[in-house]
Amino acid sequence: MMKTYSIEESKPKEDIELYSVEADENLQELIQEKEAEIERKRNKSGLRPQHYNILHGKVPYEEPKCETHLSLKYKKRMFGRYGYESGVNPGALWPTMDDIKERYEYEKVAYPYSIEEMLKMAKERREYEEKLINERQLKIANNLKKLEQWKQEIADRATKRMQAIAAAKAKREALIEEVRRHFGFKVDPKDERFKEMLLQKEKDHKKKLKAERAQAKQEKLMAQLAKAESK
């Protein structure tokens, strides 16, 4: 009787194992594609994949998409936010000796003073500002004390000004009355003769005041000379 063989029995053992591995890989890829398809269908938001990942607390990009994603700053941010799930090696995030040296040189220029010097400067600035505030408050207090005196001085000046205006008005009215007596009859103040006479009277009055001041000044000088000679 002739012996028969199945297809599996007719294949060498190595071919069977290779076929099994390829089948497993194909099955795994199929499962992954299926899961990705399901995930796409579940995404009803319409967001882009990177935005959808961020929304669900995942790394935005599985692989770098531009030069920015290769920068140290970006890697630090990704590791700080997602930890080891970011795929970033934390050992690569430490600054190099050149980075440390450059930072040290920068701080020497940006912050040239020591902590003790900065504390001293801050204390001096605070004391100076407090001094200015105290001086201003003292000035305000002194001004408030003088307020009543200033108000009285203003009132006195206003009174003197009103008195001067009243005196000038009375003097002009006296001159007008003098002009009327000069004509011996009632004259309209708008009359040219009246205006001319009033102007002349004002000139004569000013001249008289000037002469009186000169005489008073001369009498004062003579009194001083007499007093000096008596000594």
VEXLOTI-437904 format. One record per residue: residue in one letter; residue number from 0; x, y, z of N, C-alpha, C in turn. Coordinates in pm, 1 decimal. Atoms other than C-alpha are relative to their C-alpha. Layout:
BEGIN
rest, nr, n_c1, n_c2, n_c3, ca_c1, ca_c2, ca_c3, c_c1, c_c2, c_c3
a, NUM, X, Y, Z, X, Y, Z, X, Y, Z
...
***
This chain:
BEGIN
rest, nr, n_c1, n_c2, n_c3, ca_c1, ca_c2, ca_c3, c_c1, c_c2, c_c3
m, 0, 86.1, -119.5, 0.0, 0.0, 0.0, 0.0, 88.8, 123.3, 0.0
m, 1, -82.8, -121.3, 13.9, 141.1, 342.6, -102.5, -33.8, 100.1, 109.7
k, 2, 18.8, -97.7, -108.7, 195.1, 599.2, 177.7, -22.0, 138.4, -59.1
t, 3, 29.9, -137.8, 47.8, 42.6, 946.4, 121.9, 47.4, 102.2, 102.2
y, 4, -48.5, -109.7, -87.1, 166.8, 1279.1, 261.7, -91.4, 121.3, -19.4
s, 5, 76.6, -128.9, 6.7, -22.0, 1598.3, 346.9, 93.2, 111.0, -47.7
i, 6, -81.8, -113.0, 47.9, 90.3, 1936.5, 222.5, 97.9, 43.6, 106.4
e, 7, -86.7, -42.5, -110.3, 227.3, 2024.3, 568.5, 114.9, -97.1, 16.9
e, 8, -104.7, 98.2, -21.2, 416.8, 1699.4, 590.1, 101.1, 1.9, -113.7
s, 9, -90.6, -1.0, 114.5, 560.7, 1744.1, 243.0, 96.7, 117.6, 2.6
k, 10, -86.8, -119.0, -5.4, 713.4, 2090.1, 329.3, 109.9, -20.8, 102.5
p, 11, -107.6, 8.6, -99.0, 1046.1, 2115.8, 505.2, -38.3, 79.3, 124.3
k, 12, 31.7, -64.0, -128.7, 1037.7, 2226.1, 871.5, 35.2, 148.9, -1.6
e, 13, -42.1, -141.6, 3.8, 1226.6, 2554.3, 803.8, -99.4, 83.7, -77.4
d, 14, 98.9, -74.8, 77.6, 975.2, 2656.6, 536.3, -127.0, 21.3, 79.1
i, 15, 122.8, -12.1, -81.4, 690.7, 2588.3, 777.1, 17.1, 110.9, 103.0
e, 16, -23.4, -103.9, -102.1, 847.5, 2813.6, 1047.9, 1.1, 137.8, -64.2
l, 17, -3.7, -128.7, 69.1, 917.8, 3093.3, 796.7, -138.9, 44.6, -38.6
y, 18, 139.1, -30.2, 39.1, 562.3, 3073.5, 669.5, -80.5, 44.6, 121.1
s, 19, 72.0, -35.0, -123.4, 434.5, 3089.7, 1028.3, 33.9, 141.3, 45.6
v, 20, -43.2, -135.1, -40.4, 641.7, 3404.5, 1107.6, -61.4, 105.4, -91.2
e, 21, 57.2, -94.9, 96.5, 527.9, 3580.2, 789.0, -149.3, 14.8, 21.8
a, 22, 145.0, -5.7, -24.9, 168.1, 3488.8, 866.1, -29.9, 83.0, 123.1
d, 23, 19.8, -78.1, -123.4, 202.1, 3631.6, 1218.4, 21.5, 148.5, -25.9
e, 24, -27.8, -140.2, 31.0, 354.4, 3955.2, 1084.0, -113.0, 62.0, -81.1
n, 25, 111.6, -50.6, 80.5, 83.2, 3992.6, 822.3, -124.7, 20.1, 84.7
l, 26, 116.7, -10.7, -88.2, -179.2, 3929.9, 1085.5, 12.6, 120.9, 92.4
q, 27, -23.7, -114.1, -89.8, -22.2, 4188.7, 1318.2, -21.1, 131.6, -74.3
e, 28, 19.8, -121.7, 80.2, -12.0, 4449.7, 1039.4, -147.8, 22.7, -28.2
l, 29, 142.8, -8.8, 27.2, -373.2, 4372.0, 955.5, -76.3, 50.0, 121.9
i, 30, 65.5, -43.5, -124.9, -473.4, 4413.3, 1318.1, 27.3, 148.6, 25.6
q, 31, -35.5, -141.0, -21.8, -285.5, 4746.2, 1343.1, -76.4, 91.1, -95.2
e, 32, 75.7, -80.1, 97.4, -445.3, 4877.0, 1023.3, -146.1, 7.4, 39.7
k, 33, 141.1, 4.6, -40.6, -783.9, 4769.7, 1154.4, -23.5, 92.8, 119.1
e, 34, 12.8, -86.7, -118.1, -727.4, 4943.1, 1487.1, 11.9, 147.4, -39.8
a, 35, -15.9, -137.5, 45.4, -608.2, 5260.3, 1308.7, -126.3, 48.6, -70.4
e, 36, 123.7, -34.1, 69.5, -916.8, 5252.9, 1089.0, -112.6, 24.9, 100.2
i, 37, 102.7, -17.9, -104.6, -1139.6, 5209.3, 1394.9, 21.4, 132.6, 73.2
e, 38, -31.5, -124.0, -71.4, -957.3, 5497.0, 1568.6, -37.7, 121.4, -83.8
r, 39, 37.2, -111.5, 87.9, -1009.0, 5722.1, 1265.0, -150.7, 19.5, -2.4
k, 40, 145.7, -9.9, 0.8, -1378.5, 5641.8, 1260.1, -55.1, 52.6, 132.8
r, 41, 43.5, -49.3, -131.4, -1404.2, 5711.4, 1632.2, 24.8, 148.6, 17.0
n, 42, -31.8, -141.7, -8.5, -1254.6, 6059.5, 1579.4, -106.0, 81.9, -75.1
k, 43, 108.1, -78.8, 60.4, -1571.4, 6261.5, 1515.4, 26.8, 150.5, 6.7
s, 44, -28.9, -142.6, -18.7, -1407.3, 6593.2, 1607.2, 50.3, 67.1, -126.5
g, 45, -57.2, -58.4, 121.1, -1241.6, 6642.2, 1269.6, 135.2, 65.9, 24.7
l, 46, -129.1, -59.3, -30.3, -918.8, 6744.4, 1444.0, 110.3, -70.8, -77.4
r, 47, -116.6, 61.6, 60.9, -582.0, 6683.5, 1287.5, 59.1, -101.6, 98.1
p, 48, -53.6, 104.4, -89.0, -395.5, 6379.5, 1424.2, 79.5, 56.3, 116.6
q, 49, -81.2, -54.2, -109.0, -147.0, 6590.7, 1622.9, -85.3, 68.6, 106.4
h, 50, 88.7, -67.6, -95.9, -426.1, 6795.5, 1778.3, -84.7, -101.9, 76.7
y, 51, 78.1, 106.4, -65.2, -626.5, 6484.4, 1851.6, 84.7, -69.5, 107.1
n, 52, -90.2, 61.6, -98.4, -324.9, 6332.2, 2025.5, 17.2, 87.8, 123.2
i, 53, -16.1, -93.5, -112.5, -274.5, 6644.3, 2238.9, -124.8, -0.6, 87.3
l, 54, 126.3, 0.4, -74.1, -641.7, 6638.6, 2335.6, -10.3, -121.9, 91.1
h, 55, 9.3, 123.5, -78.2, -604.1, 6280.3, 2461.1, 127.6, -29.0, 78.3
g, 56, -118.1, 14.7, -84.7, -275.3, 6341.6, 2643.7, 109.7, -83.1, -59.4
k, 57, -103.7, 77.3, 66.4, -52.2, 6179.2, 2384.8, 99.4, 92.6, -69.0
v, 58, -101.3, -77.4, 72.4, 264.7, 6293.8, 2207.1, -57.1, 41.5, -135.5
p, 59, 60.0, -46.7, 125.5, 159.8, 6509.6, 1907.7, 48.3, -78.0, -122.3
y, 60, -57.5, 66.5, 116.4, 396.9, 6346.1, 1660.0, 81.0, -121.2, 45.4
e, 61, -77.2, 119.9, -31.1, 533.9, 5994.9, 1670.9, 142.2, 11.6, -53.2
e, 62, -131.5, -21.5, 58.8, 826.8, 6102.9, 1450.1, 17.5, 148.8, -28.6
p, 63, -23.6, -141.0, 30.0, 992.7, 6442.7, 1393.4, -49.4, 36.9, -139.7
k, 64, 54.0, -46.9, 128.4, 824.7, 6643.6, 1117.4, 75.5, 121.4, -54.6
c, 65, -75.8, -117.6, 46.0, 1054.4, 6947.9, 1102.6, 122.2, 16.6, 89.7
e, 66, -123.3, -21.2, -76.0, 1383.0, 7084.5, 1237.8, -28.9, 40.0, 144.4
t, 67, 35.6, -41.8, -136.3, 1206.9, 7234.4, 1540.0, -14.9, -120.0, 92.8
h, 68, 21.4, 120.0, -80.9, 1118.2, 6883.6, 1660.1, 131.3, -67.4, 38.4
l, 69, -131.5, 55.3, -33.8, 1490.0, 6804.8, 1670.7, 75.8, 88.4, 98.5
s, 70, -68.3, -93.6, -88.4, 1577.6, 7104.4, 1887.5, -7.5, -46.0, 144.8
l, 71, -6.1, 37.1, -141.6, 1674.2, 7066.5, 2252.7, -118.1, 59.0, 76.9
k, 72, 111.7, -64.9, -67.8, 1405.8, 7311.1, 2360.9, -128.8, -79.5, -16.9
y, 73, 121.9, 77.8, 26.8, 1130.2, 7106.1, 2196.0, 3.7, -133.3, 75.2
k, 74, -11.9, 128.6, -69.4, 1262.4, 6779.8, 2340.1, -22.6, 17.1, 150.2
k, 75, 21.7, -26.2, -143.4, 1270.5, 6931.3, 2689.6, -148.1, 17.7, 29.6
r, 76, 143.2, -23.6, -21.1, 913.0, 7045.8, 2652.7, -78.8, -130.4, -10.0
m, 77, 70.7, 126.9, 16.2, 797.1, 6705.5, 2529.8, 24.2, -93.4, 119.3
f, 78, -30.4, 86.9, -113.3, 976.8, 6518.3, 2809.0, -65.4, 53.0, 128.0
g, 79, 62.8, -58.5, -118.2, 848.4, 6761.8, 3069.7, -150.1, -23.0, 2.8
r, 80, 145.8, 15.0, 6.4, 490.5, 6711.2, 2949.0, -42.3, -147.5, -2.3
y, 81, 43.9, 138.3, 18.8, 479.7, 6341.1, 2856.0, 93.2, -102.8, 64.1
g, 82, -91.3, 92.9, -65.5, 777.3, 6192.7, 3039.5, 62.9, -95.7, -98.5
y, 83, -66.3, 100.0, 84.7, 924.6, 5871.0, 2899.4, -85.3, -38.0, -120.9
e, 84, 86.2, 29.1, 114.9, 623.4, 5830.9, 2669.1, 34.2, 88.4, -119.7
s, 85, -39.4, -87.4, 110.3, 770.4, 6116.2, 2463.2, 106.8, -62.9, -88.1
g, 86, -106.8, 63.1, 76.9, 1049.9, 5884.9, 2349.4, 131.4, 75.1, 6.0
v, 87, -121.6, -80.7, -11.9, 1311.1, 6142.0, 2452.3, 88.9, -59.7, 108.2
n, 88, -98.3, 47.6, -97.3, 1627.4, 6024.6, 2627.0, 32.6, 114.3, 95.7
p, 89, -24.0, -112.3, -92.0, 1648.9, 6241.6, 2943.2, 147.1, 34.4, 15.7
g, 90, -142.3, -28.7, -11.9, 2026.0, 6208.6, 2947.5, 48.4, 100.4, -102.8
a, 91, -40.0, -93.5, 105.8, 2044.4, 6412.1, 2626.7, -46.9, 141.2, 27.0
l, 92, 55.7, -132.0, -28.9, 1863.6, 6703.2, 2790.0, 91.3, 82.5, 90.3
w, 93, -90.3, -74.8, -87.1, 2144.5, 6797.2, 3027.3, 87.5, 93.3, -82.8
p, 94, -84.9, -93.3, 76.3, 2347.0, 7104.0, 2919.4, 143.1, -50.7, -10.4
t, 95, -139.2, 37.8, 20.5, 2691.6, 7047.0, 2778.2, 90.7, 98.6, 73.8
m, 96, -96.0, -89.5, -65.5, 3006.3, 7204.2, 2922.3, 4.4, 135.3, -69.8
d, 97, 1.4, -126.5, 74.8, 2996.6, 7463.9, 2645.0, -123.5, 82.1, 36.6
d, 98, 122.8, -70.0, -39.4, 2635.8, 7546.3, 2735.9, 15.0, 62.7, 138.2
i, 99, -19.7, -50.2, -136.2, 2728.9, 7584.8, 3102.3, 93.9, 120.5, 0.0
k, 100, -96.4, -110.8, 7.7, 3026.7, 7805.9, 3016.4, -64.9, 124.4, -60.5
e, 101, 68.2, -113.5, 64.0, 2816.0, 8023.9, 2785.6, -100.4, 64.5, 96.1
r, 102, 96.0, -52.5, -97.0, 2546.7, 8058.4, 3053.2, 69.9, 77.4, 110.7
y, 103, -78.0, -66.5, -104.7, 2808.7, 8150.9, 3311.2, 47.3, 136.9, -47.5
e, 104, -45.1, -128.2, 54.6, 2951.4, 8424.3, 3085.1, -117.4, 97.5, -12.6
y, 105, 118.3, -85.5, 12.1, 2600.4, 8555.9, 3019.3, -40.6, 58.1, 136.0
e, 106, 41.7, -46.6, -132.3, 2516.7, 8576.4, 3389.6, 99.1, 99.6, 58.3
k, 107, -99.9, -96.5, -47.1, 2844.1, 8759.0, 3459.3, -28.3, 139.0, -54.5
v, 108, 31.8, -129.5, 61.9, 2734.5, 9032.8, 3218.6, -138.0, 49.3, 43.5
a, 109, 137.5, -39.4, -33.1, 2360.5, 9029.2, 3295.7, -17.2, 30.5, 148.5
y, 110, 12.2, -18.5, -145.8, 2402.6, 9005.0, 3674.7, 139.3, 16.9, 59.8
p, 111, -139.2, -20.3, -43.3, 2739.1, 9162.4, 3761.2, 17.9, 8.5, 151.3
y, 112, -11.9, -19.1, -144.4, 2661.1, 9207.3, 4131.7, -31.4, -129.0, 75.0
s, 113, 26.5, 115.9, -84.6, 2669.1, 8946.5, 4404.3, -130.5, 21.9, 76.4
i, 114, 125.2, -10.7, -75.2, 2366.1, 8873.7, 4622.8, 14.9, 102.8, 112.0
e, 115, -22.6, -96.7, -108.5, 2520.0, 9072.6, 4911.0, -3.3, 143.0, -53.5
e, 116, -1.3, -134.6, 59.3, 2581.1, 9371.2, 4681.6, -140.6, 42.6, -42.2
m, 117, 136.1, -32.1, 42.2, 2227.6, 9353.4, 4540.4, -88.3, 31.8, 120.2
l, 118, 76.5, -28.5, -121.6, 2080.2, 9338.7, 4893.5, 35.8, 138.0, 56.3
k, 119, -43.9, -130.8, -48.3, 2288.4, 9640.3, 4995.3, -57.2, 112.2, -85.8
m, 120, 53.9, -100.9, 91.3, 2182.1, 9835.2, 4685.2, -150.3, 16.3, 18.8
a, 121, 144.7, -7.1, -21.4, 1816.8, 9745.9, 4744.8, -31.6, 73.1, 129.9
k, 122, 20.3, -68.0, -127.0, 1844.8, 9862.1, 5106.6, 22.9, 150.1, -14.1
e, 123, -29.4, -142.0, 20.9, 2005.7, 10193.0, 5002.9, -109.8, 68.6, -81.4
r, 124, 107.1, -57.7, 81.6, 1740.7, 10249.7, 4736.1, -128.2, 17.0, 82.2
r, 125, 119.1, -8.1, -84.1, 1461.8, 10175.0, 4985.5, 11.9, 114.5, 101.2
e, 126, -21.0, -108.6, -95.7, 1613.9, 10414.3, 5242.3, -10.4, 135.9, -67.8
y, 127, 7.9, -126.5, 73.4, 1647.5, 10686.6, 4978.5, -145.4, 34.6, -33.7
e, 128, 140.8, -23.5, 32.1, 1284.7, 10643.8, 4869.2, -78.9, 39.9, 124.6
e, 129, 66.4, -36.5, -125.1, 1168.6, 10656.9, 5233.4, 35.8, 142.8, 41.1
k, 130, -41.9, -136.3, -31.1, 1370.5, 10975.9, 5281.7, -77.8, 101.6, -83.8
l, 131, 75.3, -89.7, 87.6, 1202.7, 11138.1, 4980.9, -146.0, 10.8, 45.9
i, 132, 139.1, -0.4, -45.9, 859.2, 11035.2, 5111.8, -14.5, 82.6, 126.7
n, 133, 5.9, -75.9, -125.6, 932.5, 11177.0, 5458.3, 15.1, 149.5, -25.1
e, 134, -19.2, -141.8, 31.6, 1059.4, 11504.5, 5311.5, -125.4, 59.6, -63.9
r, 135, 121.6, -48.5, 64.6, 748.9, 11535.8, 5095.5, -113.5, 14.9, 101.4
q, 136, 104.7, -8.9, -101.5, 516.6, 11463.1, 5388.1, 23.5, 118.5, 92.9
l, 137, -32.1, -114.7, -84.9, 700.0, 11721.3, 5601.3, -32.1, 131.2, -70.2
k, 138, 30.3, -120.6, 77.8, 668.1, 11978.5, 5323.3, -150.0, 25.0, -6.1
i, 139, 146.3, -13.3, 4.1, 294.9, 11908.0, 5293.3, -52.9, 49.2, 133.6
a, 140, 44.1, -41.7, -133.3, 253.0, 11944.3, 5670.7, 30.0, 147.5, 22.9
n, 141, -35.2, -142.1, -15.8, 437.5, 12279.4, 5668.4, -89.1, 89.1, -86.0
n, 142, 87.4, -78.5, 87.6, 229.5, 12400.5, 5374.9, -140.4, 12.5, 59.2
l, 143, 132.4, -5.4, -63.2, -88.6, 12310.8, 5561.8, -1.1, 100.7, 115.8
k, 144, -9.2, -97.6, -108.9, 32.2, 12515.4, 5859.3, -4.9, 142.9, -54.3
k, 145, -4.3, -133.5, 59.7, 91.8, 12812.9, 5627.1, -126.4, 33.4, -78.7
l, 146, 117.9, -20.0, 83.8, -243.2, 12769.8, 5452.8, -83.5, 118.9, 47.6
e, 147, 79.6, -110.3, -53.9, -430.3, 13005.3, 5686.0, 68.3, 133.1, -23.1
q, 148, -75.8, -123.1, 24.3, -152.6, 13263.2, 5651.3, -12.6, 43.1, -146.3
w, 149, 13.1, -31.4, 143.3, -169.0, 13240.3, 5271.3, -140.6, 52.6, -31.5
k, 150, 138.1, -44.3, 24.3, -547.0, 13274.1, 5275.6, -19.5, 143.4, 48.1
q, 151, 12.1, -135.3, -52.2, -518.8, 13586.8, 5492.0, 73.2, 99.5, -89.1
e, 152, -76.3, -88.8, 89.1, -251.7, 13735.1, 5263.4, -78.9, 26.4, -128.5
i, 153, 80.2, -16.9, 120.8, -473.9, 13673.2, 4959.7, -117.0, 94.2, 25.9
a, 154, 113.0, -87.7, -34.9, -768.6, 13836.6, 5137.1, 46.8, 144.3, 16.7
d, 155, -53.2, -136.1, -18.3, -551.5, 14137.0, 5232.9, 30.6, 64.6, -134.4
r, 156, -30.4, -55.6, 132.9, -429.9, 14179.2, 4874.5, -128.6, 35.9, -74.5
a, 157, 127.7, -30.0, 65.3, -785.7, 14159.8, 4747.6, -62.9, 126.0, 56.9
t, 158, 55.6, -120.6, -65.3, -895.5, 14423.3, 5001.8, 73.0, 124.9, -47.3
k, 159, -78.2, -115.5, 45.6, -609.8, 14655.5, 4904.3, -31.6, 34.1, -145.2
r, 160, 32.0, -24.6, 141.0, -693.2, 14610.7, 4537.4, -136.3, 68.0, -12.9
m, 161, 132.7, -62.1, 3.1, -1058.3, 14695.6, 4598.9, 6.7, 143.9, 49.1
q, 162, -16.4, -136.6, -50.8, -953.9, 14998.8, 4802.3, 65.3, 89.7, -104.3
a, 163, -67.9, -79.1, 103.6, -720.0, 15112.8, 4523.3, -96.3, 33.7, -113.2
i, 164, 98.4, -24.3, 106.6, -999.2, 15073.1, 4266.9, -101.1, 105.5, 44.2
a, 165, 96.8, -97.6, -52.2, -1240.3, 15264.5, 4488.2, 60.9, 139.2, 6.1
a, 166, -68.1, -130.1, -8.4, -983.1, 15541.5, 4544.2, 15.4, 61.3, -138.4
a, 167, -15.8, -50.7, 136.1, -914.4, 15569.6, 4169.9, -133.7, 48.0, -54.8
k, 168, 134.5, -39.5, 46.6, -1287.9, 15584.0, 4099.5, -42.0, 132.0, 64.0
a, 169, 36.1, -123.7, -70.8, -1340.1, 15852.1, 4365.6, 81.3, 117.8, -53.9
k, 170, -85.4, -106.0, 52.9, -1046.5, 16052.6, 4228.6, -50.1, 46.7, -136.7
r, 171, 49.5, -36.9, 133.0, -1184.7, 16041.5, 3875.5, -131.7, 76.4, 10.9
e, 172, 126.7, -71.4, -17.9, -1528.7, 16143.3, 3994.6, 23.5, 142.5, 50.3
a, 173, -33.9, -134.9, -49.6, -1367.9, 16436.8, 4180.6, 49.4, 87.9, -113.9
l, 174, -49.1, -75.7, 114.9, -1188.3, 16542.2, 3863.1, -114.2, 39.5, -92.1
i, 175, 115.2, -29.9, 86.0, -1511.3, 16519.5, 3666.0, -81.8, 115.0, 59.4
e, 176, 76.0, -106.9, -66.2, -1686.8, 16736.6, 3923.7, 73.7, 131.7, -9.7
e, 177, -80.7, -121.4, 12.2, -1398.0, 16983.1, 3910.2, -12.5, 59.9, -139.1
v, 178, 17.2, -48.3, 138.4, -1431.1, 17006.7, 3532.7, -136.5, 65.5, -16.6
r, 179, 134.3, -57.3, 10.0, -1803.2, 17070.9, 3564.3, -5.6, 137.8, 66.1
r, 180, -0.5, -131.0, -66.7, -1739.0, 17351.2, 3812.5, 77.1, 102.1, -83.0
h, 181, -78.2, -90.7, 83.6, -1482.4, 17495.0, 3572.8, -87.7, 64.5, -108.3
f, 182, 86.9, -54.9, 104.3, -1743.0, 17531.6, 3298.3, -116.2, 80.7, 58.8
g, 183, 108.1, -76.0, -65.1, -2004.7, 17661.1, 3541.8, -138.5, -43.6, -42.3
f, 184, 130.7, 51.1, 40.3, -2281.6, 17462.8, 3380.3, 16.8, -149.7, -30.9
k, 185, -1.8, 143.7, 22.4, -2372.3, 17099.0, 3315.1, 45.9, -29.2, -142.4
v, 186, -56.6, 34.5, 131.2, -2166.2, 16951.2, 3035.5, -6.9, -153.2, -16.4
d, 187, 6.7, 143.6, 30.2, -2212.3, 16614.7, 2867.2, 142.2, -57.7, 1.6
p, 188, -134.5, 59.1, -5.5, -1909.6, 16388.5, 2954.5, 52.7, -43.4, -136.3
k, 189, -43.1, 41.2, 133.0, -1903.5, 16285.2, 2586.7, 43.6, 120.0, -84.6
d, 190, -38.4, -120.2, 73.3, -1843.7, 16644.2, 2480.7, 151.3, 7.6, -9.3
e, 191, -144.2, -4.6, 22.4, -1495.5, 16701.8, 2332.9, 66.6, 98.5, 95.3
r, 192, -57.3, -98.1, -92.8, -1442.4, 17011.4, 2549.7, 16.0, -60.9, 139.5
f, 193, -4.7, 66.2, -131.1, -1520.9, 16806.3, 2856.1, 114.9, -100.5, 5.3
k, 194, -105.7, 99.1, 6.2, -1282.8, 16529.4, 2748.3, 137.6, 64.4, 7.0
e, 195, -128.9, -68.6, 0.2, -999.2, 16773.4, 2682.2, 33.1, 56.2, 137.1
m, 196, -22.1, -57.3, -131.8, -1042.6, 16947.4, 3015.2, 29.9, -109.3, 103.5
l, 197, -22.6, 109.4, -93.1, -1061.8, 16615.2, 3200.5, 141.0, -56.4, -17.4
l, 198, -134.1, 49.3, 26.5, -742.8, 16497.4, 3032.3, 105.3, 95.0, 58.3
q, 199, -92.7, -98.3, -52.8, -568.3, 16822.1, 3131.2, 5.2, -5.8, 152.8
k, 200, 6.8, 11.3, -145.9, -686.7, 16789.7, 3490.3, 76.9, -123.6, 49.6
e, 201, -72.0, 122.4, -38.1, -551.7, 16431.7, 3503.5, 150.5, 20.4, -10.1
k, 202, -142.6, -28.8, 14.1, -212.9, 16551.5, 3375.6, 48.5, 88.7, 113.4
d, 203, -38.9, -90.2, -108.9, -203.4, 16831.9, 3630.1, 5.8, -74.8, 132.9
h, 204, 3.6, 76.4, -125.8, -294.5, 16588.1, 3906.8, 121.9, -91.1, 11.2
k, 205, -119.5, 85.2, -0.3, -17.7, 16346.7, 3808.2, 125.6, 81.6, 25.5
k, 206, -116.0, -87.3, -17.6, 228.1, 16633.3, 3790.7, 11.8, 44.4, 145.8
k, 207, 2.0, -40.5, -139.5, 125.1, 16746.5, 4136.5, 47.4, -113.5, 90.7
l, 208, -42.6, 115.5, -79.3, 167.9, 16393.8, 4279.9, 149.4, -23.9, -13.4
k, 209, -142.4, 18.6, 23.1, 511.0, 16368.6, 4121.9, 81.9, 101.2, 78.0
a, 210, -71.0, -105.1, -73.1, 616.8, 16698.1, 4272.3, -4.7, -26.8, 150.1
e, 211, 12.3, 30.5, -142.4, 487.0, 16592.8, 4614.9, 93.4, -113.2, 39.7
r, 212, -91.4, 109.7, -30.4, 683.3, 16267.9, 4599.1, 144.9, 47.5, 1.7
a, 213, -136.8, -52.3, 5.8, 1000.7, 16455.2, 4496.0, 31.0, 82.9, 123.6
q, 214, -20.6, -83.0, -118.0, 956.0, 16701.7, 4780.6, 14.5, -87.1, 125.8
a, 215, -7.7, 88.3, -115.6, 895.8, 16422.1, 5031.5, 134.2, -72.6, 2.9
k, 216, -128.8, 68.3, 8.8, 1205.7, 16243.3, 4908.6, 112.9, 93.5, 40.9
q, 217, -103.6, -97.8, -33.1, 1412.8, 16561.8, 4939.0, 0.1, 29.9, 150.3
e, 218, 9.7, -27.2, -143.7, 1283.5, 16629.5, 5289.9, 57.0, -116.7, 80.4
k, 219, -54.5, 117.5, -68.1, 1371.1, 16273.5, 5392.5, 151.6, -0.3, -6.0
l, 220, -143.9, -4.2, 16.9, 1722.7, 16313.8, 5250.5, 62.7, 106.1, 89.5
m, 221, -50.8, -108.9, -84.2, 1770.9, 16646.9, 5432.2, -1.5, -41.3, 147.0
a, 222, 8.7, 45.5, -139.5, 1656.9, 16486.8, 5757.2, 112.3, -97.9, 31.1
q, 223, -108.9, 94.9, -21.6, 1909.1, 16206.0, 5713.9, 134.6, 71.8, 10.1
l, 224, -125.3, -76.1, -6.0, 2190.8, 16458.0, 5645.0, 13.9, 75.3, 132.8
a, 225, -3.5, -73.8, -126.6, 2094.2, 16661.8, 5947.5, 30.7, -92.2, 116.6
k, 226, -23.6, 99.2, -104.1, 2094.2, 16351.5, 6161.4, 144.9, -45.0, -0.2
a, 227, -139.4, 42.1, 10.1, 2437.0, 16253.0, 6031.9, 93.5, 108.8, 51.5
e, 228, -85.2, -110.4, -45.5, 2583.7, 16599.4, 6101.3, -4.5, 18.4, 150.9
s, 229, 13.5, -14.7, -146.0, 2449.6, 16597.8, 6454.3, 82.9, -101.6, 75.7
k, 230, -85.0, 101.8, -62.8, 2648.5, 16284.4, 6528.9, 145.8, 42.9, -6.0
***
